[in-house]
Amino acid sequence: MAVIDFFLDAFSSQITQRALLGGLLAATVTALVGVWVVLRGLAFFGDAMAHGVLPGIALAAVWGFDLTLGATVSAIVMVGGINLVRRSTRLSDDTAIGVLFVGMLALGVVIISHEPTYTGDLTSFLFGDVLGIRQEDLVLGAVVLLVVIVVVAAGHRSFLALAVNRDKAALLGLRPGLANAALLVLLALAVVSTFQVVGTLLVFGLLIAPPATAVLIVRRIPAAMVLAVLLGWTSVVLGLAISYHANLAASATVAGVAVAQLFLVMAAVELVEVARRRSTAHTHR
């Protein structure tokens, strides 16, 4: 009964209920996209994208525009900039991403720090404000989730072939270039639609931790997506409840729970592997 009360008390107000719904939407979107990000090895790009939207958010705040619009424009600039550096120089993809990552983050901080009125908002931009979710944010999250589900379902075969071997995907006529572009668009949508929940710095936690945890446990991609969504939901529910009772930063607690799940599963997988090796060694004696 005490456990039930722990959660009922945490979600007794409309503010926390709206935060819960927004968090669940964000966790679902990031889990579905994040599984492909993990399988494709795009974690660094995802991190860069999460930070790269900050200048657009900062300018939108200073000029009085919608923050989501600013984040969208910034995401487009980020992707375009990476492609420009990659195509016009002999620098590697990691170098191009790293340069844009640092540059965009620095630009965003400079813009905000130059406007004393908005300096206090820097924390919410970086770390999110899940308790400040508006009705419009919920609508955006629902629309993006619908788009992600449709694209992930329709492009599953192409995404899978791309993850296995890009050249073979091309031979099979699965258009790997288009599949890669679609995946990057999904990644941008995931970041843009969830940054207000956990912030530009912590969105990476939901984008990577639950999918990575799921991939450690199951092999099949559909199963990994379902498990990643469930792990993301657990992070949101448990994180918000803990933050409510312990008076902690809500968004950071959600991200922290997601990462903690990953390390717990890593430890469990390692223990199982050690036990399996010992059992095999004992059998062969």
VEXDREN-2710 file (C-alpha; in Angstrom, 1 decimal):
% VEXDREN-2710
k/r/px/py/pz
1/MET/0.0/0.0/0.0
2/ALA/2.9/2.3/0.8
3/VAL/4.3/1.8/-2.7
4/ILE/1.0/2.7/-4.3
5/ASP/0.7/5.8/-2.2
6/PHE/4.3/6.7/-3.2
7/PHE/3.1/7.0/-6.8
8/LEU/-0.4/8.3/-6.2
9/ASP/0.9/11.2/-4.1
10/ALA/3.5/12.1/-6.7
11/PHE/0.9/12.3/-9.5
12/SER/-2.0/13.8/-7.6
13/SER/-1.8/17.2/-9.2
14/GLN/-2.5/18.3/-12.8
15/ILE/1.0/19.6/-13.2
16/THR/2.6/16.3/-12.4
17/GLN/0.0/14.4/-14.4
18/ARG/0.8/16.5/-17.4
19/ALA/4.5/16.0/-16.8
20/LEU/3.9/12.2/-16.7
21/LEU/2.0/12.2/-20.0
22/GLY/4.7/14.4/-21.6
23/GLY/7.4/12.2/-20.3
24/LEU/5.8/9.0/-21.5
25/LEU/5.4/10.5/-25.0
26/ALA/9.1/11.6/-25.0
27/ALA/10.3/8.3/-23.7
28/THR/8.3/6.4/-26.4
29/VAL/9.6/8.6/-29.3
30/THR/13.2/8.5/-28.1
31/ALA/13.1/4.7/-27.5
32/LEU/11.8/3.9/-31.0
33/VAL/14.4/6.1/-32.7
34/GLY/17.1/5.4/-30.2
35/VAL/17.2/1.6/-30.9
36/TRP/18.3/2.5/-34.5
37/VAL/20.7/5.1/-33.2
38/VAL/22.4/2.5/-31.0
39/LEU/22.4/-0.2/-33.7
40/ARG/23.8/2.2/-36.3
41/GLY/26.5/3.6/-33.9
42/LEU/25.1/7.1/-34.2
43/ALA/25.3/7.9/-30.5
44/PHE/27.8/10.7/-31.0
45/PHE/25.7/12.2/-33.7
46/GLY/22.6/12.0/-31.4
47/ASP/24.5/13.7/-28.6
48/ALA/25.7/16.5/-31.0
49/MET/22.1/16.9/-32.3
50/ALA/20.8/17.2/-28.8
51/HIS/23.3/20.0/-28.0
52/GLY/23.1/21.6/-31.5
53/VAL/19.6/22.8/-31.1
54/LEU/20.6/25.2/-28.4
55/PRO/21.4/28.3/-30.6
56/GLY/17.9/28.1/-32.2
57/ILE/16.2/27.8/-28.9
58/ALA/18.2/30.7/-27.5
59/LEU/17.4/33.0/-30.5
60/ALA/13.8/32.0/-30.3
61/ALA/13.7/33.0/-26.7
62/VAL/15.4/36.3/-27.3
63/TRP/13.3/37.2/-30.3
64/GLY/10.0/35.9/-28.9
65/PHE/9.5/33.0/-31.3
66/ASP/8.3/29.5/-30.5
67/LEU/11.1/27.5/-29.0
68/THR/10.2/24.4/-31.0
69/LEU/10.5/26.4/-34.2
70/GLY/13.9/27.6/-33.1
71/ALA/15.0/24.1/-32.3
72/THR/13.8/22.8/-35.6
73/VAL/15.8/25.5/-37.6
74/SER/18.8/24.8/-35.5
75/ALA/18.6/21.0/-36.1
76/ILE/18.4/21.7/-39.9
77/VAL/21.5/23.9/-39.7
78/MET/23.3/21.3/-37.6
79/VAL/22.7/18.5/-40.2
80/GLY/23.5/20.8/-43.1
81/GLY/26.7/22.0/-41.4
82/ILE/27.9/18.5/-40.8
83/ASN/27.3/17.4/-44.4
84/LEU/29.1/20.6/-45.6
85/VAL/32.2/20.0/-43.5
86/ARG/32.2/16.3/-44.5
87/ARG/31.9/16.9/-48.2
88/SER/34.1/20.0/-48.6
89/THR/37.0/18.7/-46.5
90/ARG/38.8/15.4/-45.9
91/LEU/37.8/15.5/-42.2
92/SER/36.2/12.3/-40.8
93/ASP/32.5/12.2/-39.8
94/ASP/33.4/12.2/-36.1
95/THR/35.5/15.4/-36.6
96/ALA/32.8/17.2/-38.5
97/ILE/30.2/16.3/-35.8
98/GLY/32.6/17.3/-33.0
99/VAL/33.3/20.7/-34.5
100/LEU/29.6/21.5/-35.1
101/PHE/28.7/20.0/-31.7
102/VAL/31.1/22.3/-29.7
103/GLY/30.4/25.3/-32.0
104/MET/26.6/25.2/-31.8
105/LEU/26.7/24.6/-28.0
106/ALA/29.1/27.5/-27.5
107/LEU/27.0/29.8/-29.7
108/GLY/23.8/29.0/-27.8
109/VAL/25.4/29.8/-24.4
110/VAL/26.9/33.0/-25.8
111/ILE/23.5/34.2/-27.1
112/ILE/21.8/33.5/-23.8
113/SER/24.5/35.0/-21.6
114/HIS/24.5/38.1/-23.8
115/GLU/20.9/38.7/-22.8
116/PRO/20.7/39.2/-19.0
117/THR/17.0/38.8/-19.0
118/TYR/17.2/35.2/-20.3
119/THR/20.3/34.1/-18.4
120/GLY/18.1/32.4/-15.8
121/ASP/16.4/30.4/-18.6
122/LEU/19.7/28.7/-19.6
123/THR/19.2/26.0/-16.9
124/SER/15.8/25.1/-18.2
125/PHE/17.1/25.0/-21.8
126/LEU/20.0/22.7/-20.9
127/PHE/18.2/20.5/-18.3
128/GLY/14.6/20.9/-19.2
129/ASP/11.5/21.6/-17.2
130/VAL/9.2/18.6/-17.3
131/LEU/6.9/20.2/-14.7
132/GLY/6.4/23.1/-17.1
133/ILE/5.0/21.1/-20.0
134/ARG/2.2/22.9/-21.8
135/GLN/-0.8/21.4/-23.7
136/GLU/0.9/22.4/-27.0
137/ASP/3.9/20.3/-26.1
138/LEU/1.7/17.3/-25.5
139/VAL/0.1/17.8/-28.9
140/LEU/3.5/18.1/-30.6
141/GLY/4.7/15.0/-28.8
142/ALA/1.7/13.0/-30.0
143/VAL/2.1/14.2/-33.6
144/VAL/5.8/13.3/-33.6
145/LEU/5.1/9.9/-32.1
146/LEU/2.6/9.2/-34.8
147/VAL/5.1/10.2/-37.5
148/VAL/7.9/8.1/-35.9
149/ILE/5.7/5.0/-35.7
150/VAL/4.7/5.3/-39.3
151/VAL/8.2/5.8/-40.6
152/VAL/9.8/3.2/-38.4
153/ALA/7.2/0.6/-39.5
154/ALA/7.4/1.5/-43.2
155/GLY/11.2/1.7/-43.2
156/HIS/12.0/-1.2/-41.0
157/ARG/13.4/-3.4/-43.8
158/SER/15.5/-0.5/-45.2
159/PHE/16.8/0.5/-41.7
160/LEU/17.7/-3.1/-41.0
161/ALA/19.6/-3.5/-44.2
162/LEU/21.4/-0.2/-43.7
163/ALA/22.4/-1.3/-40.2
164/VAL/23.8/-4.6/-41.5
165/ASN/25.6/-3.5/-44.7
166/ARG/25.1/-0.3/-46.7
167/ASP/26.5/-1.8/-49.9
168/LYS/24.2/-4.8/-49.7
169/ALA/21.3/-2.5/-49.0
170/ALA/22.0/-0.7/-52.2
171/LEU/22.2/-3.9/-54.2
172/LEU/18.8/-5.0/-52.8
173/GLY/17.4/-1.7/-54.1
174/LEU/16.5/-0.5/-50.6
175/ARG/18.0/3.0/-51.2
176/PRO/20.3/3.3/-48.2
177/GLY/20.9/7.0/-48.8
178/LEU/17.1/7.7/-48.4
179/ALA/16.9/5.4/-45.4
180/ASN/19.9/7.2/-43.7
181/ALA/18.3/10.6/-44.4
182/ALA/15.0/9.4/-42.9
183/LEU/16.7/8.1/-39.8
184/LEU/18.5/11.5/-39.3
185/VAL/15.1/13.3/-39.7
186/LEU/13.6/11.0/-37.1
187/LEU/16.5/11.7/-34.8
188/ALA/16.0/15.5/-35.3
189/LEU/12.3/15.1/-34.6
190/ALA/13.0/13.1/-31.4
191/VAL/15.3/15.8/-30.1
192/VAL/13.1/18.7/-31.1
193/SER/10.0/17.2/-29.6
194/THR/11.6/16.2/-26.3
195/PHE/14.1/18.9/-25.4
196/GLN/11.5/20.8/-23.3
197/VAL/10.9/17.6/-21.2
198/VAL/14.5/16.8/-20.2
199/GLY/16.5/19.6/-21.8
200/THR/19.2/19.6/-24.5
201/LEU/21.8/18.1/-22.3
202/LEU/19.7/15.3/-20.8
203/VAL/17.6/14.3/-23.9
204/PHE/20.6/12.1/-24.8
205/GLY/19.9/10.1/-21.7
206/LEU/16.5/9.0/-22.9
207/LEU/17.7/8.6/-26.4
208/ILE/20.5/6.2/-25.7
209/ALA/20.1/4.6/-22.2
210/PRO/16.8/2.7/-22.6
211/PRO/17.6/1.5/-26.1
212/ALA/21.1/0.4/-25.1
213/THR/19.7/-1.4/-22.1
214/ALA/17.1/-3.2/-24.3
215/VAL/19.7/-4.2/-26.8
216/LEU/21.8/-5.8/-24.1
217/ILE/18.8/-8.0/-23.1
218/VAL/17.1/-9.0/-26.4
219/ARG/18.3/-9.5/-29.9
220/ARG/15.3/-9.0/-32.1
221/ILE/14.8/-5.4/-33.1
222/PRO/11.0/-5.2/-32.6
223/ALA/11.4/-6.8/-29.1
224/ALA/14.2/-4.3/-28.3
225/MET/11.9/-1.4/-29.3
226/VAL/9.1/-2.6/-27.0
227/LEU/11.5/-3.2/-24.1
228/ALA/13.2/0.2/-24.7
229/VAL/9.8/1.9/-24.5
230/LEU/8.9/0.0/-21.3
231/LEU/12.3/1.0/-19.8
232/GLY/11.8/4.6/-20.8
233/TRP/8.3/4.6/-19.2
234/THR/9.8/3.2/-16.0
235/SER/12.5/5.9/-16.0
236/VAL/9.8/8.6/-16.4
237/VAL/7.4/7.2/-13.7
238/LEU/10.1/6.3/-11.2
239/GLY/12.1/9.5/-11.9
240/LEU/9.2/11.8/-11.5
241/ALA/8.0/10.1/-8.3
242/ILE/11.5/10.2/-6.7
243/SER/12.0/13.8/-7.7
244/TYR/8.6/14.7/-6.1
245/HIS/9.3/13.1/-2.8
246/ALA/13.0/13.9/-2.6
247/ASN/12.6/17.5/-3.9
248/LEU/15.1/16.8/-6.8
249/ALA/15.3/18.2/-10.3
250/ALA/12.6/16.2/-12.1
251/SER/14.2/16.1/-15.6
252/ALA/17.6/15.2/-14.3
253/THR/16.2/12.5/-12.1
254/VAL/14.4/10.9/-15.0
255/ALA/17.6/10.8/-17.1
256/GLY/19.5/9.5/-14.1
257/VAL/17.1/6.6/-13.6
258/ALA/17.4/5.7/-17.3
259/VAL/21.2/5.6/-17.0
260/ALA/21.1/3.7/-13.7
261/GLN/19.0/1.0/-15.4
262/LEU/21.7/0.6/-18.0
263/PHE/24.4/0.0/-15.5
264/LEU/22.3/-2.4/-13.4
265/VAL/21.6/-4.5/-16.5
266/MET/25.2/-4.3/-17.5
267/ALA/26.2/-5.7/-14.1
268/ALA/23.5/-8.4/-14.3
269/VAL/24.6/-9.5/-17.8
270/GLU/28.2/-9.7/-16.6
271/LEU/27.2/-11.8/-13.6
272/VAL/25.2/-14.1/-15.8
273/GLU/28.2/-14.4/-18.2
274/VAL/30.6/-15.2/-15.4
275/ALA/28.3/-17.8/-14.0
276/ARG/27.9/-19.3/-17.5
277/ARG/31.7/-19.5/-18.0
278/ARG/32.1/-21.2/-14.6
279/SER/29.4/-23.7/-15.4
280/THR/31.0/-24.5/-18.7
281/ALA/34.4/-24.9/-17.2
282/HIS/33.0/-27.2/-14.4
283/THR/31.2/-29.3/-17.1
284/HIS/34.4/-29.9/-19.1
285/ARG/36.4/-31.0/-16.1
END
